[in-house]
Amino acid sequence: MKLVSSLAVAACLACPIRGDSAEIYFLLGREPLPGGYEYGRQIGSAVIGISDPDQITHARELITYGLAAGRPFPLVRVRAGHNGINRNYYEPSLPEWSWYPYEVITFSDIILEQISTSPKRLEAQVTGSAQWDSSRPVGFDELTVVRELGATPVYVSAIKNGNRLDIYWATPLTVTVAFTLESSSSLTLPSWQTIAGPFGPGANHWSVDLNKATDGFFRVRLAN
């Protein structure tokens, strides 16, 4: 059983998708230090959209140089609700948060304790609030920019669970368009065949029975 790598699958999924080129999305996570990933799973990740050219440049410097780039921590404002993009990338099922950043105020070396939070804590704060104040600034002092996601973030993950292969996908269009799951026995001379779908809007998961599946590669694509 083989899988097209998540980057390759994401690339084939991203081809037909168009986004606002003025806004670039970046993933907030833990720096790739020892224990960073495991601790990241405890606090969660977030996605920020940036349109300011200077902030975009600084975000890319953080990816390249890490904390040495200075001002690593983002200060943002968030709204309650969903935008199809802000998800917890530390979880294979890519769950969407009940909030999303709509403005990056600045990057800072220090986040005041009164406004410091994490994605998981913010989820509890937003869902537990009768009316979230979207003008309130919040800061992530344990997260920094770790990856550029582009104008239309896409992600595919595959997790082996016993005799099942659980495949998850997420894009801004997950909630509005349909997808199919396809397989091919070769990438040299691919012949992609639909094995499941089309999945309606809102669906982002399918389980493949490894006892019945033939040897090959899988991909997720937009349904015609």
Kinemage of the C-alpha trace (Angstrom):
@kinemage 1
@onewidth
@group {chain A} dominant
@subgroup {mainchain}
@vectorlist {calphas} color= white
{ca met a 1} P 0.000 0.000 0.000
{ca lys a 2} L 1.472 3.337 -1.041
{ca leu a 3} L 0.442 6.945 -0.603
{ca val a 4} L 1.164 10.016 -2.608
{ca ser a 5} L 2.933 12.258 -0.090
{ca ser a 6} L 0.753 14.865 1.612
{ca leu a 7} L 2.566 17.640 -0.279
{ca ala a 8} L 1.997 15.929 -3.611
{ca val a 9} L -1.644 15.235 -2.840
{ca ala a 10} L -2.115 18.785 -1.639
{ca ala a 11} L -0.558 20.091 -4.831
{ca cys a 12} L -2.939 18.159 -7.081
{ca leu a 13} L -5.825 19.367 -4.946
{ca ala a 14} L -4.694 22.974 -5.043
{ca cys a 15} L -4.318 23.322 -8.803
{ca pro a 16} L -7.924 24.336 -9.646
{ca ile a 17} L -8.355 26.553 -6.581
{ca arg a 18} L -8.027 30.321 -6.834
{ca gly a 19} L -7.626 32.691 -3.899
{ca asp a 20} L -6.980 36.314 -3.072
{ca ser a 21} L -3.324 36.740 -3.989
{ca ala a 22} L -3.109 39.818 -1.756
{ca glu a 23} L -3.479 37.719 1.402
{ca ile a 24} L -1.019 34.977 2.295
{ca tyr a 25} L -1.725 32.449 5.044
{ca phe a 26} L 0.857 31.231 7.535
{ca leu a 27} L 0.808 28.401 10.058
{ca leu a 28} L 1.489 29.201 13.701
{ca gly a 29} L 3.116 26.372 15.647
{ca arg a 30} L 5.968 25.508 17.940
{ca glu a 31} L 9.500 26.028 16.738
{ca pro a 32} L 11.070 22.745 15.520
{ca leu a 33} L 12.965 22.229 18.772
{ca pro a 34} L 13.222 19.012 20.844
{ca gly a 35} L 9.761 18.342 22.266
{ca gly a 36} L 8.239 21.137 20.193
{ca tyr a 37} L 5.830 18.929 18.280
{ca glu a 38} L 4.484 17.085 21.306
{ca tyr a 39} L 3.984 20.304 23.235
{ca gly a 40} L 2.377 21.803 20.144
{ca arg a 41} L -0.230 19.059 20.216
{ca gln a 42} L -1.111 20.102 23.756
{ca ile a 43} L -1.745 23.751 22.873
{ca gly a 44} L -2.792 23.520 19.202
{ca ser a 45} L -1.899 25.475 16.076
{ca ala a 46} L -3.560 28.361 14.250
{ca val a 47} L -3.546 29.971 10.814
{ca ile a 48} L -3.165 33.706 10.225
{ca gly a 49} L -3.755 35.635 7.005
{ca ile a 50} L -1.425 38.537 6.238
{ca ser a 51} L -1.751 41.172 3.512
{ca asp a 52} L 0.718 43.782 4.782
{ca pro a 53} L 3.943 43.388 2.724
{ca asp a 54} L 6.233 44.157 5.675
{ca gln a 55} L 4.468 41.605 7.880
{ca ile a 56} L 4.638 39.001 5.104
{ca thr a 57} L 8.384 39.601 4.811
{ca his a 58} L 8.818 39.245 8.570
{ca ala a 59} L 6.734 36.048 8.670
{ca arg a 60} L 8.999 34.532 6.020
{ca glu a 61} L 12.070 35.584 8.003
{ca leu a 62} L 10.649 33.771 11.037
{ca ile a 63} L 10.318 30.609 8.951
{ca thr a 64} L 13.940 30.919 7.815
{ca tyr a 65} L 15.646 32.139 10.982
{ca gly a 66} L 13.254 31.231 13.811
{ca leu a 67} L 13.526 33.232 17.027
{ca ala a 68} L 16.722 34.836 15.762
{ca ala a 69} L 14.603 36.918 13.367
{ca gly a 70} L 13.182 38.805 16.356
{ca arg a 71} L 9.580 39.703 17.205
{ca pro a 72} L 8.395 36.081 16.891
{ca phe a 73} L 5.008 36.272 18.608
{ca pro a 74} L 1.866 37.424 16.745
{ca leu a 75} L -0.671 39.814 18.248
{ca val a 76} L -4.046 39.372 16.535
{ca arg a 77} L -7.768 40.023 16.710
{ca val a 78} L -10.173 37.117 16.237
{ca arg a 79} L -13.832 36.633 15.405
{ca ala a 80} L -16.100 33.860 16.599
{ca gly a 81} L -17.102 31.556 13.742
{ca his a 82} L -15.437 29.607 10.931
{ca asn a 83} L -13.546 30.615 7.820
{ca gly a 84} L -12.670 27.126 6.545
{ca ile a 85} L -8.954 27.794 7.058
{ca asn a 86} L -8.151 28.137 10.758
{ca arg a 87} L -7.642 24.538 11.873
{ca asn a 88} L -5.568 22.570 14.328
{ca tyr a 89} L -2.887 21.109 12.072
{ca tyr a 90} L -1.445 19.111 14.967
{ca glu a 91} L -4.455 16.767 14.802
{ca pro a 92} L -4.689 14.330 11.858
{ca ser a 93} L -8.412 15.050 11.416
{ca leu a 94} L -7.685 18.788 10.989
{ca pro a 95} L -10.522 20.031 13.245
{ca glu a 96} L -11.608 23.611 12.606
{ca trp a 97} L -11.571 26.052 15.493
{ca ser a 98} L -14.702 28.018 16.459
{ca trp a 99} L -12.788 31.272 15.846
{ca tyr a 100} L -10.402 32.714 13.311
{ca pro a 101} L -7.878 35.588 13.253
{ca tyr a 102} L -9.093 38.410 11.010
{ca glu a 103} L -6.314 40.923 11.719
{ca val a 104} L -2.629 40.629 12.526
{ca ile a 105} L -1.888 43.736 14.552
{ca thr a 106} L 1.854 43.221 14.866
{ca phe a 107} L 4.619 40.816 15.839
{ca ser a 108} L 6.258 41.275 19.217
{ca asp a 109} L 9.071 40.040 21.434
{ca ile a 110} L 6.778 40.067 24.479
{ca ile a 111} L 3.071 39.324 24.910
{ca leu a 112} L 1.463 40.723 28.057
{ca glu a 113} L 0.078 38.092 30.409
{ca gln a 114} L -3.388 39.679 30.331
{ca ile a 115} L -3.816 38.950 26.616
{ca ser a 116} L -1.650 35.839 26.297
{ca thr a 117} L -3.434 32.653 25.202
{ca ser a 118} L -3.093 29.465 23.137
{ca pro a 119} L -5.395 28.073 20.433
{ca lys a 120} L -6.935 25.495 22.764
{ca arg a 121} L -7.428 28.018 25.567
{ca leu a 122} L -8.876 30.508 23.098
{ca glu a 123} L -11.314 27.864 21.865
{ca ala a 124} L -12.646 27.490 25.419
{ca gln a 125} L -12.748 31.268 25.858
{ca val a 126} L -14.680 31.894 22.644
{ca thr a 127} L -17.137 29.024 22.978
{ca gly a 128} L -17.709 29.856 26.646
{ca ser a 129} L -18.447 33.515 25.920
{ca ala a 130} L -22.004 34.695 25.339
{ca gln a 131} L -20.678 37.377 22.997
{ca trp a 132} L -17.023 37.378 22.078
{ca asp a 133} L -15.439 40.844 21.806
{ca ser a 134} L -13.781 40.753 18.368
{ca ser a 135} L -11.970 44.055 19.007
{ca arg a 136} L -10.022 42.476 21.863
{ca pro a 137} L -6.339 41.800 21.028
{ca val a 138} L -4.941 38.365 21.861
{ca gly a 139} L -1.355 37.161 21.677
{ca phe a 140} L 0.217 33.746 21.143
{ca asp a 141} L 3.416 33.800 23.177
{ca glu a 142} L 4.143 30.090 22.680
{ca leu a 143} L 3.630 30.007 18.914
{ca thr a 144} L 5.442 31.542 15.980
{ca val a 145} L 5.294 31.304 12.190
{ca val a 146} L 6.570 27.880 11.102
{ca arg a 147} L 5.236 27.444 7.568
{ca glu a 148} L 3.846 29.427 4.645
{ca leu a 149} L 0.543 27.995 3.396
{ca gly a 150} L -0.016 30.286 0.415
{ca ala a 151} L -3.159 32.093 -0.714
{ca thr a 152} L -5.392 28.980 -0.559
{ca pro a 153} L -4.195 26.592 2.160
{ca val a 154} L -4.696 22.900 1.417
{ca tyr a 155} L -3.764 19.893 3.512
{ca val a 156} L -4.128 16.133 3.266
{ca ser a 157} L -3.245 13.605 5.950
{ca ala a 158} L -3.403 9.807 6.028
{ca ile a 159} L -3.401 7.808 9.248
{ca lys a 160} L -3.244 4.014 9.432
{ca asn a 161} L -5.751 2.787 11.999
{ca gly a 162} L -5.672 -0.984 12.236
{ca asn a 163} L -6.927 -2.336 8.908
{ca arg a 164} L -8.166 1.106 7.856
{ca leu a 165} L -6.440 4.026 6.211
{ca asp a 166} L -8.150 7.227 7.346
{ca ile a 167} L -7.683 10.039 4.822
{ca tyr a 168} L -8.524 13.635 5.763
{ca trp a 169} L -8.409 16.776 3.647
{ca ala a 170} L -9.037 20.473 4.240
{ca thr a 171} L -9.203 23.552 2.005
{ca pro a 172} L -11.154 26.828 2.118
{ca leu a 173} L -13.538 25.179 -0.358
{ca thr a 174} L -14.262 22.113 1.775
{ca val a 175} L -17.592 23.613 2.820
{ca thr a 176} L -18.741 24.596 -0.700
{ca val a 177} L -17.585 22.001 -3.254
{ca ala a 178} L -17.474 18.216 -3.676
{ca phe a 179} L -14.416 15.945 -3.741
{ca thr a 180} L -13.591 12.423 -4.922
{ca leu a 181} L -11.010 9.918 -3.690
{ca glu a 182} L -9.043 8.247 -6.486
{ca ser a 183} L -6.394 5.548 -6.758
{ca ser a 184} L -3.777 4.554 -9.321
{ca ser a 185} L -1.396 1.600 -9.400
{ca ser a 186} L 1.419 3.769 -10.780
{ca leu a 187} L 2.647 7.355 -10.804
{ca thr a 188} L 4.793 6.797 -13.881
{ca leu a 189} L 1.796 6.118 -16.134
{ca pro a 190} L -1.075 7.062 -13.818
{ca ser a 191} L -4.603 5.898 -14.477
{ca trp a 192} L -6.666 7.475 -11.720
{ca gln a 193} L -9.905 5.696 -10.878
{ca thr a 194} L -12.592 6.963 -8.528
{ca ile a 195} L -12.947 4.656 -5.519
{ca ala a 196} L -15.189 6.853 -3.363
{ca gly a 197} L -17.251 9.998 -3.688
{ca pro a 198} L -18.168 12.517 -4.753
{ca phe a 199} L -18.317 13.781 -1.191
{ca gly a 200} L -20.698 16.667 -0.636
{ca pro a 201} L -19.783 20.049 0.872
{ca gly a 202} L -18.599 19.768 4.453
{ca ala a 203} L -17.137 16.256 4.098
{ca asn a 204} L -13.389 15.876 4.628
{ca his a 205} L -12.808 12.242 5.613
{ca trp a 206} L -12.882 8.736 4.128
{ca ser a 207} L -11.692 5.357 5.422
{ca val a 208} L -10.112 2.859 3.040
{ca asp a 209} L -10.400 -0.830 3.979
{ca leu a 210} L -6.831 -2.085 3.554
{ca asn a 211} L -8.045 -5.693 3.363
{ca lys a 212} L -9.973 -4.855 0.189
{ca ala a 213} L -7.879 -2.098 -1.354
{ca thr a 214} L -5.427 -2.973 -4.108
{ca asp a 215} L -1.815 -1.860 -3.973
{ca gly a 216} L -1.468 1.681 -5.283
{ca phe a 217} L -1.486 5.433 -4.708
{ca phe a 218} L -4.311 7.667 -3.533
{ca arg a 219} L -5.248 11.273 -4.176
{ca val a 220} L -8.088 13.634 -3.338
{ca arg a 221} L -9.361 15.931 -6.095
{ca leu a 222} L -12.172 18.332 -6.834
{ca ala a 223} L -15.172 16.552 -8.326
{ca asn a 224} L -16.165 17.587 -11.854
